[in-house]
């Protein structure tokens, strides 16, 4: 992205965000990338970097570990590795091994599921590979203590074994002499020491000529002499020679290992870059976590839609003070490319402007932004800005001259991929002349299809915005009662400067304010007053709308609770129905099991029967069992049908009563009583039944039709 002027980084405070990112890096590579943070103009790069930041943010939020905790800066060592004849130390090879082990852990971390879930993070290692030969070659030669291991070569193993034996021989001989000298009273308090790599006795100076050997030195007080005993000179010489042989063999082995791994220098350099890249992505994820940032939507066209967006630095500052920040909502699209913001000073106009510009730069550099995920950002190839007093002493430019110079650049270079920001358009000159030029600037920027935000106090620009396609008015809310800004942007209406209201707030006398009102053009004053009143009416409407929304939410909650209660009642009824059905099913199951048992018993009795008489009896019993059960089922069915239509009310049956005949489960009208007998009319057919088998019934109300 091209910036005009170059100081736009500083004016939009992008440099401060970049510094926060640098502080979160831990490797030299990551720090270098953060310091040179690029603002991309290609969608594929922007989306990849944003998704990498977002996927690392997901890792941080879920508490998952990612294997790149160690910090490696091996640039100098890798340069040495690629130089022919160079020899690296064991400590350096251990660092190379740890570097390779970290890469191996990262490759292992990316199993199939994580490759799918964190595909953009996986892109970092797609162009590299893990080479196990690096760790294998180092492990053959270097131990965990960074020393060359005994098994690195046969010669080294032989030398170290000889050294082990000679040192044991030296120790035994020396301790024997030491004991002898102690008994003679020649040994000083420190007893022994090492000088020039040789083990020596600490002898009182007055006895130094008694002990045969080589004098290697004396103490500062000259009271103690350090003598190498004659008996250990030869073995010490042999040890010294073997130690030289050991050093030479270790050097040869390290040189050989350096030569072997020199071919892996490009790969190791790539490993260091991979870890640095992950460190850079981690820093972006940590910064997003601190800012409560989200992944916005990206479109390849121009335009911006901010939903609940915050200025990141203001958000972090107020977070420490536990103060709220008012979110910003605005849209720049093909229909309304330029937003003209008016309103009182210190009301937040410049903050809106800076928030939009800073978030756009952050998005195009791959940083997540503190805005709702539904926010949408287009992609711009150049960003232009004019904020504050840019008077130049060096070029003898006045404030307005500097302003005109910037506007000239805007009008000549702006296009459909330009995002511009102008604070106080037209300021610094005569209001009438400056306002006229400001209209010309806006007309040209509209013609060039540029997108941007402009702040102003000029009434003529507010009028122009209301009738010019492509420009839309916006105003910073102001509470006229408290005379304090609300730092909220209202789009669609221009705002008043509240000049006289603010004058009253700071305590200017009423006489002065009234005199100022008289000097102001009547139309100008009337328009500002109208804007003032419109803005306050709009605020009242917003408050009522909030109250209505609150009531709607409460009604929705009541509806939800009622629906839940109805669902709960339905569920209870279904449970009861299932219980009843289960009970009926259980009764049927008991009946079927009983029938099965009786039929099995009958079959067994049939097999054991020896005479025809027994078999006939069994057949009779079986017939009775089946017929009686069937008859019983029929009667139960008829009774159930009667119960659904009639209710038994009891009492003595009388002529004209509806009566139930218990023998056949039928209902008729009692027509005649003949002692113990009775005549019941069943339709057109009279039946004679026992009077005692009759029961008085009446029809149920619901079945009366």
C-alpha positions in Angstrom: 0.0 0.0 0.0 1.3 3.5 -0.9 1.0 6.1 1.8 0.7 9.8 1.5 2.4 11.4 3.3 4.9 8.8 4.5 4.2 10.0 8.1 0.7 8.5 7.7 2.1 5.6 9.8 2.6 8.0 12.7 -0.5 10.1 12.1 -2.8 7.1 12.3 -0.6 5.6 15.1 0.1 2.4 13.2 3.7 2.7 14.5 2.4 2.2 18.1 0.5 -0.9 17.1 3.6 -2.2 15.4 5.7 -1.5 18.5 3.2 -3.6 20.6 3.6 -6.4 18.2 7.4 -6.2 18.3 7.4 -6.4 22.1 5.5 -9.7 21.9 8.0 -11.4 19.6 10.8 -13.6 21.1 13.1 -14.4 18.1 15.3 -12.2 16.0 13.4 -13.3 12.9 10.0 -12.6 14.4 11.1 -9.2 15.7 12.5 -8.3 12.2 9.2 -9.3 10.5 7.2 -7.3 13.1 9.4 -4.2 12.7 9.0 -4.4 8.9 5.3 -5.2 9.0 4.0 -5.1 5.4 0.6 -3.7 4.3 -0.5 -6.0 1.5 -2.7 -5.2 -1.4 -3.4 -8.8 -2.6 -6.4 -10.6 -1.1 -4.7 -14.0 -1.0 -1.9 -12.7 1.2 -4.2 -10.7 3.4 -6.6 -13.6 4.0 -3.8 -16.1 4.6 -2.1 -13.9 7.3 -5.4 -13.0 8.9 -6.5 -16.7 9.1 -3.0 -17.6 10.5 -3.5 -15.0 13.2 -7.1 -16.2 13.9 -6.1 -19.8 14.1 -3.3 -19.1 16.6 -5.8 -17.0 18.6 -8.0 -20.1 18.7 -5.0 -22.1 20.0 -4.5 -19.5 22.7 -8.2 -19.5 23.7 -8.4 -23.3 23.9 -5.2 -23.6 25.9 -3.5 -25.9 23.4 0.3 -26.1 23.3 2.3 -25.6 20.2 5.9 -26.8 20.1 8.0 -23.7 19.3 8.8 -22.4 22.8 12.5 -22.2 22.5 14.2 -19.2 21.1 16.9 -19.8 18.4 19.1 -17.1 16.8 21.8 -19.1 15.0 22.4 -16.8 12.1 26.2 -16.5 12.8 26.6 -20.2 13.4 24.8 -21.1 10.2 27.1 -18.8 8.2 30.1 -20.5 9.8 28.6 -24.0 9.0 28.5 -23.2 5.3 32.2 -22.0 5.3 34.6 -24.8 4.1 37.1 -25.9 6.8 35.1 -24.3 9.7 34.9 -26.2 13.0 31.9 -25.7 15.3 31.7 -26.5 19.0 29.7 -29.1 20.7 27.4 -26.4 22.2 26.5 -25.1 18.8 25.7 -28.7 17.5 23.5 -29.1 20.5 21.6 -26.0 19.5 21.3 -27.3 16.0 19.9 -30.6 17.4 17.4 -28.7 19.5 16.4 -26.7 16.5 15.7 -29.9 14.5 13.9 -31.5 17.4 11.6 -28.5 17.6 10.8 -28.9 13.9 10.2 -32.6 14.4 7.7 -31.8 17.3 5.9 -29.3 15.0 5.5 -31.9 12.2 4.2 -34.5 14.8 1.8 -31.9 16.2 0.1 -31.5 12.8 -1.9 -34.8 12.7 -4.6 -35.2 10.1 -7.2 -33.4 12.3 -5.0 -30.4 13.1 -3.9 -30.1 9.4 -7.6 -29.7 8.6 -8.5 -27.4 11.6 -5.4 -25.3 11.4 -4.7 -25.5 7.6 -3.3 -21.9 7.4 -0.8 -22.5 10.2 0.2 -25.7 8.4 1.1 -23.6 5.3 4.2 -22.4 7.2 5.8 -25.9 7.1 4.5 -27.0 3.7 7.7 -26.0 1.9 10.1 -27.7 4.3 10.7 -31.2 5.6 12.1 -32.8 8.6 15.5 -34.4 8.1 16.3 -37.0 10.8 19.8 -37.4 9.5 20.7 -34.1 11.3 19.9 -35.3 14.7 21.3 -38.8 14.0 24.7 -37.4 13.0 24.9 -35.1 16.0 23.8 -37.8 18.4 26.6 -40.1 17.2 29.2 -37.5 18.1 27.8 -35.0 20.8 26.4 -35.9 24.2 23.9 -34.0 26.3 26.8 -32.2 28.1 27.9 -30.9 24.7 31.2 -33.0 24.9 32.3 -35.4 22.2 31.2 -38.9 23.2 33.7 -41.8 23.7 32.1 -43.8 20.9 32.6 -41.0 18.3 35.8 -42.8 17.1 37.9 -45.8 18.0 41.0 -43.6 18.5 39.1 -41.4 21.0 37.8 -44.4 22.9 41.4 -45.8 23.1 42.9 -42.4 24.2 40.2 -41.9 26.9 40.7 -45.4 28.3 44.4 -44.8 28.5 43.8 -41.4 30.2 41.4 -43.1 32.7 44.1 -45.6 33.6 46.9 -43.1 33.9 44.9 -40.7 36.0 44.1 -43.6 38.4 47.8 -44.4 38.6 48.6 -40.8 39.2 45.9 -40.5 41.9 47.2 -43.6 43.8 50.9 -42.5 43.6 50.0 -38.9 44.6 47.9 -39.9 47.6 50.7 -42.2 48.8 53.2 -39.3 48.7 50.6 -36.9 50.3 50.1 -39.2 53.2 53.8 -39.6 53.7 54.4 -35.8 53.7 51.5 -35.2 56.1 53.0 -37.6 58.6 56.3 -35.7 58.2 54.5 -32.4 58.9 55.6 -30.8 55.6 52.1 -30.2 54.1 50.5 -26.8 54.4 46.8 -26.2 55.2 45.6 -26.3 51.5 47.5 -29.7 51.1 47.4 -29.7 47.2 46.5 -27.7 44.1 46.8 -27.7 40.3 49.2 -25.4 38.5 49.7 -25.3 34.8 47.5 -28.4 34.5 49.8 -30.4 36.9 48.9 -31.8 40.3 51.2 -30.4 43.0 51.8 -30.6 46.7 51.4 -27.5 48.9 54.7 -27.7 51.0 55.8 -25.3 53.8 58.5 -23.1 52.3 61.1 -24.2 54.9 60.7 -27.8 53.8 60.7 -27.3 50.0 64.3 -28.6 49.6 63.4 -31.8 51.4 60.8 -32.9 48.8 62.2 -34.0 45.5 60.4 -32.7 42.5 59.7 -29.7 40.3 58.9 -26.3 41.9 56.0 -24.8 40.0 55.5 -21.7 42.1 54.9 -20.1 45.5 52.0 -18.4 47.3 51.7 -14.6 47.5 53.0 -14.7 51.1 55.9 -17.0 50.0 55.1 -19.3 53.0 53.9 -22.1 50.7 55.7 -23.8 47.8 53.9 -25.8 45.1 56.0 -28.9 44.2 55.3 -31.6 41.7 56.6 -34.9 43.3 59.4 -36.6 41.4 57.4 -39.9 41.4 54.5 -38.4 39.5 56.4 -36.4 36.8 56.5 -39.2 34.3 52.9 -40.2 34.6 51.9 -36.5 34.5 53.8 -36.1 31.3 52.0 -39.1 29.8 48.7 -37.7 30.9 49.6 -34.3 29.4 50.4 -36.0 26.1 47.2 -38.1 26.1 45.2 -34.9 26.8 46.7 -33.3 23.8 45.9 -36.4 21.7 42.3 -36.2 23.0 41.9 -32.6 22.1 43.3 -33.2 18.6 41.0 -36.2 18.0 37.9 -34.2 19.3 38.9 -31.3 17.0 39.1 -33.8 14.0 35.7 -35.3 14.9 34.1 -31.9 15.2 35.6 -30.8 11.9 34.3 -33.9 10.2 30.8 -33.4 11.7 30.9 -29.7 10.6 31.7 -30.8 7.0 28.9 -33.4 7.1 26.3 -31.0 8.3 27.4 -28.1 6.1 25.2 -29.6 3.3 22.2 -29.2 5.7 22.9 -25.5 6.3 20.1 -24.3 3.9 17.6 -26.6 5.6 18.7 -25.5 9.1 18.3 -21.9 8.0 14.8 -22.8 6.8 14.1 -24.4 10.2 15.1 -21.2 12.0 12.9 -19.1 9.6 9.9 -21.5 10.2 10.2 -21.1 14.0 10.6 -17.3 13.5 7.5 -17.3 11.3 5.5 -19.1 14.0 6.9 -16.7 16.6 5.6 -13.8 14.4 2.2 -15.4 14.1 2.1 -16.1 17.8 2.8 -12.4 18.5 -0.2 -11.5 16.3 -2.4 -13.9 18.1 -1.3 -12.6 21.5 -1.9 -9.0 20.4 -5.4 -10.0 19.1 -6.1 -11.6 22.5 -5.1 -8.4 24.3 -7.4 -6.3 22.0 -10.4 -8.7 22.1 -9.9 -8.7 18.3 -11.8 -10.8 15.7 -11.5 -12.0 12.1 -13.4 -9.7 9.8 -14.7 -10.4 6.3 -12.5 -9.4 3.3 -13.7 -8.4 -0.1 -11.6 -7.7 -3.2 -13.6 -4.5 -4.0 -13.5 -1.1 -2.3 -15.6 -0.3 0.7 -15.8 -0.5 4.5 -18.4 -1.7 6.9 -17.5 -1.3 10.5 -19.8 -2.9 13.1 -19.0 -2.3 16.8 -15.5 -1.3 16.0 -13.0 0.2 18.5 -9.8 2.2 18.3 -7.3 -0.5 19.5 -5.0 1.8 21.4 -7.9 3.7 23.1 -9.4 0.3 24.0 -6.2 -0.9 25.6 -5.8 2.3 27.5 -9.3 2.4 28.8 -9.1 -1.2 29.7 -6.4 -0.5 32.2 -8.5 2.3 33.7 -11.6 0.1 33.6 -13.4 2.8 31.5 -15.9 2.0 28.7 -15.3 2.8 25.0 -18.1 3.7 22.7 -18.1 1.4 19.6 -18.1 2.8 16.0 -20.6 1.8 13.3 -20.2 3.2 9.8 -20.4 2.1 6.1 -18.6 3.3 3.0 -19.9 1.7 -0.2 -20.5 2.5 -3.9 -23.6 4.5 -3.1 -22.0 6.6 -0.2 -18.3 6.7 -0.8 -17.5 9.8 1.3 -18.7 10.3 4.9 -18.8 14.0 6.0 -18.7 14.1 9.9 -19.7 17.3 11.7 -20.3 18.1 15.3 -18.7 19.9 18.2 -15.0 19.9 18.9 -13.7 17.2 21.2 -16.7 15.2 20.2 -14.8 12.3 18.7 -14.7 13.2 15.0 -11.0 12.7 14.7 -11.2 9.4 16.7 -13.7 8.1 14.2 -11.4 9.0 11.3 -8.3 7.5 12.9 -10.1 4.4 14.0 -11.2 3.6 10.4 -7.8 4.3 8.9 -5.9 2.4 11.6 -8.2 -0.7 11.4 -7.9 -0.7 7.5 -4.1 -0.7 7.8 -4.1 -3.4 10.4 -6.4 -5.7 8.3 -4.2 -5.3 5.2 -1.1 -6.2 7.3 -2.7 -9.4 8.6 -3.7 -8.2 12.1 -7.0 -9.1 13.6 -9.1 -6.0 14.6 -11.3 -5.1 17.6 -14.6 -5.1 15.6 -17.5 -7.5 15.2 -16.8 -10.4 12.9 -19.5 -9.2 10.5 -17.4 -6.1 9.8 -16.2 -6.0 6.1 -13.0 -4.5 4.7 -12.3 -3.8 1.1 -8.7 -3.7 -0.2 -7.0 -0.3 -1.1 -3.8 0.3 -2.9 -3.2 3.8 -1.5 -4.1 5.7 1.6 -4.0 9.4 1.9 -4.3 11.5 5.0 -4.4 15.1 6.0 -4.7 15.7 9.8 -4.1 18.7 12.0 -1.7 21.6 11.5 0.9 20.6 8.9 2.6 24.0 8.6 6.1 23.6 7.3 8.8 26.0 8.4 11.4 24.4 6.2 9.5 25.1 3.0 7.9 28.3 4.4 4.4 26.9 3.9 1.5 28.3 5.9 -1.2 26.0 7.3 -3.5 26.7 4.4 -0.8 26.5 1.8 0.2 23.0 3.2 -3.5 22.1 3.1 -3.8 23.1 -0.5 -0.7 21.2 -1.5 -2.1 18.1 0.1 -5.5 18.6 -1.6 -3.7 19.0 -5.0 -2.0 15.6 -4.5 -5.4 14.0 -3.4 -7.2 15.3 -6.5 -4.4 14.3 -8.9 -3.6 10.8 -7.6 -6.9 9.5 -6.0 -8.8 6.7 -7.7 -11.3 4.0 -6.9 -8.7 2.1 -4.9 -7.9 5.1 -2.7 -8.9 5.6 0.9 -8.4 9.2 2.2 -8.9 11.0 5.4 -9.2 14.8 5.8 -9.5 16.4 9.2 -11.2 19.9 9.2 -11.5 20.3 5.4 -11.0 23.9 4.3 -9.7 25.2 7.7 -6.9 27.7 7.9 -8.5 30.3 5.5 -11.4 32.7 5.2 -14.5 30.6 6.0 -16.3 31.6 2.8 -13.4 31.1 0.5 -12.2 28.0 2.3 -15.7 26.6 2.2 -15.9 27.2 -1.5 -12.6 25.4 -2.2 -13.6 22.6 0.1 -16.7 22.0 -2.1 -14.5 21.9 -5.2 -12.2 19.3 -3.5 -15.1 17.1 -2.6 -16.5 17.3 -6.1 -13.2 16.2 -7.6 -12.8 13.3 -5.1 -16.3 12.1 -6.0 -15.5 12.2 -9.7 -12.4 10.1 -9.1 -14.5 7.5 -7.2 -12.3 7.7 -4.1 -13.5 6.6 -0.7 -12.9 8.5 2.5 -13.9 10.4 5.7 -13.9 14.1 6.0 -14.5 16.2 9.2 -15.7 19.8 9.1 -17.6 22.6 10.7 -18.6 24.3 7.4 -22.4 24.5 6.9 -22.0 24.8 3.1 -20.4 21.3 3.1 -23.2 19.9 5.2 -25.7 21.2 2.7 -23.6 19.9 -0.2 -23.4 16.4 1.3 -27.2 16.3 1.7 -27.8 16.8 -2.0 -24.7 15.3 -3.7 -24.8 11.6 -4.7 -21.9 9.7 -3.2 -21.6 11.8 -0.1 -23.4 11.2 3.2 -23.6 13.3 6.3 -22.7 12.1 9.8 -22.7 13.7 13.2 -21.2 13.1 16.6 -23.9 12.9 19.2 -24.0 15.7 21.9 -26.1 15.9 25.1 -27.5 19.5 25.2 -28.7 19.1 28.7 -25.3 18.1 30.2 -23.4 19.9 27.4 -21.1 16.9 27.1 -20.1 14.9 24.0 -21.5 11.3 23.7 -18.7 10.1 21.3 -21.3 8.3 19.2 -21.5 8.6 15.4 -25.0 9.0 13.9 -25.0 8.6 10.1 -27.5 10.3 7.8 -27.8 13.7 9.4 -25.4 16.6 9.8 -24.5 17.8 13.2 -24.4 21.2 14.9 -21.2 22.7 16.2 -22.9 23.7 19.5 -20.8 26.9 19.5 -23.2 28.9 21.7 -24.0 25.9 24.0 -20.4 25.2 24.6 -19.8 28.9 25.3 -22.5 28.7 27.9 -20.9 25.6 29.5 -17.5 27.3 29.9 -19.2 30.3 31.6 -19.2 33.1 29.1 -21.7 35.9 30.1 -25.1 35.9 28.5 -24.6 39.4 27.1 -21.6 38.4 25.1 -23.3 35.3 23.8 -26.4 37.3 22.8 -24.2 39.9 21.1 -22.4 37.1 19.1 -25.8 35.7 18.0 -26.7 39.1 16.7 -23.6 39.3 14.6 -24.1 35.9 13.0 -26.0 35.7 9.7 -29.6 34.9 10.5 -29.8 32.1 8.0 -26.6 30.6 9.3 -27.8 30.7 12.9 -31.2 29.3 12.0 -29.7 26.4 10.2 -27.3 25.6 13.0 -30.2 25.8 15.5 -32.3 23.5 13.3 -29.5 21.0 13.1 -29.2 21.2 16.9 -32.9 20.5 17.4 -32.9 17.7 14.8 -30.0 16.0 16.5 -31.7 16.2 19.9 -34.9 14.8 18.5 -33.0 12.0 16.9 -31.4 11.2 20.2 -34.9 11.0 21.9 -36.1 8.7 19.1 -33.1 6.5 19.7 -33.8 6.3 23.4 -37.5 5.4 22.7 -36.3 2.8 20.2 -34.1 1.3 22.9 -37.0 1.1 25.3 -39.2 -0.6 22.7 -36.4 -3.1 21.9 -36.2 -3.8 25.6 -39.9 -4.4 25.8 -39.8 -6.6 22.6 -37.0 -8.7 24.2 -39.0 -9.1 27.4 -42.1 -10.2 25.4 -40.0 -12.6 23.5 -38.7 -14.1 26.7 -42.2 -14.4 28.1 -43.3 -16.1 24.9 -40.3 -18.4 25.1 -41.1 -19.3 28.8 -44.7 -19.9 27.9 -43.8 -22.1 25.0 -41.4 -24.0 27.2 -44.1 -24.5 29.8 -46.5 -25.8 27.1 -43.8 -28.2 25.8 -43.2 -29.4 29.3 -47.0 -30.1 29.8 -47.2 -31.9 26.4 -44.2 -34.0 27.4 -45.8 -34.9 30.8 -49.0 -36.0 28.9 -47.0 -38.1 26.5 -45.2 -39.7 29.4 -48.6 -40.6 31.0 -49.9 -42.0 27.8 -46.8 -44.1 27.4 -47.2 -45.4 30.9 -50.8 -46.4 30.2 -49.8 -48.1 26.9 -47.0 -49.9 28.7 -49.4 -51.1 31.4 -51.8 -52.4 28.7 -48.9 -54.1 26.9 -47.7 -55.7 30.1 -51.3 -57.1 30.8 -51.4 -58.5 27.3 -47.9 -60.0 27.7 -49.0 -61.7 31.0 -52.1 -63.0 29.3 -50.0 -64.4 26.3 -47.4 -66.0 28.6 -50.2 -67.6 30.6 -51.8 -68.9 27.4 -48.4 -70.2 26.2 -47.9 -72.0 29.5 -51.3 -73.7 29.4 -51.0 -74.7 25.7 -47.5 -76.2 26.4 -49.0 -78.1 29.3 -51.8 -79.4 27.1 -49.3 -80.5 24.5 -47.3 -82.4 27.1 -50.5 -84.0 28.5 -51.5 -85.1 25.0 -48.1 -86.8 24.5 -48.5 -88.7 27.8 -52.1 -89.7 27.2 -52.6 -93.4 26.7 -56.3 -93.7 26.0 -58.8 -92.1 23.6 -60.9 -91.0 26.6 -58.0 -89.0 28.0 -57.3 -87.4 24.6 -61.0 -86.4 24.2 -60.9 -84.8 27.6 -57.8 -82.8 26.7 -59.5 -81.7 23.4 -62.5 -80.6 25.4 -60.4 -78.6 27.9 -58.4 -77.0 25.0 -61.7 -76.0 23.3 -63.0 -74.5 26.5 -59.7 -72.7 27.1 -59.6 -71.1 23.6 -63.4 -70.5 23.4 -63.8 -69.1 26.9 -60.8 -66.8 26.3 -62.2 -65.6 23.0 -65.7 -65.2 24.6 -64.1 -63.3 27.5 -62.3 -60.9 25.1 -65.5 -60.3 23.1 -67.4 -59.5 26.4 -64.6 -57.2 27.5 -64.7 -55.4 24.2 -68.6 -55.0 24.4 -68.3 -53.9 28.0 -65.7 -51.3 27.1 -68.0 -50.0 24.3 -70.9 -49.8 26.7 -68.8 -48.0 29.4 -67.9 -45.4 26.8 -71.7 -44.6 26.2 -73.4 -45.3 29.6 -72.9 -44.8 33.3 -74.3 -47.2 35.9 -76.2 -45.2 38.5 -77.5 -48.1 40.6 -80.9 -48.2 42.4 -84.0 -50.3 42.0 -85.0 -50.6 38.2 -88.4 -49.1 37.4 -90.6 -49.1 34.4 -89.3 -46.8 31.7 -85.6 -46.9 33.0 -82.7 -47.7 30.8 -81.3 -50.9 32.1 -78.1 -53.0 31.4 -78.7 -56.7 31.0 -75.7 -58.3 32.6 -76.2 -61.7 30.8 -75.6 -60.3 27.3 -74.2 -56.8 28.1 -77.0 -55.1 26.2 -79.0 -51.9 27.0 -82.7 -51.5 26.6 -85.9 -50.0 28.2 -87.7 -51.8 31.1 -91.2 -52.4 29.7 -92.8 -54.9 32.2 -92.0 -56.6 35.6 -93.4 -60.2 36.1 -92.2 -61.2 39.6 -88.6 -62.4 39.2 -88.8 -61.9 35.4 -88.8 -58.7 33.4 -89.5 -57.7 29.8 -86.9 -55.4 28.3 -87.5 -53.7 24.9 -84.3 -54.0 22.8 -85.3 -51.9 19.8 -88.4 -53.5 18.4 -87.7 -56.9 20.0 -88.8 -57.6 23.6 -86.5 -59.9 25.7 -87.4 -61.8 28.9 -84.6 -61.7 31.4 -84.1 -62.1 35.2 -85.0 -59.0 37.1 -82.0 -59.5 39.4 -79.6 -59.2 36.4 -80.7 -55.7 35.6 -78.8 -52.5 36.4 -80.0 -48.9 35.9 -77.9 -46.8 33.5 -77.9 -43.4 31.8 -76.3 -42.1 28.7 -73.1 -40.1 29.1 -73.6 -36.4 28.1 -70.9 -36.5 25.4 -72.4 -39.5 23.8 -76.0 -38.3 23.9 -75.8 -37.3 20.2 
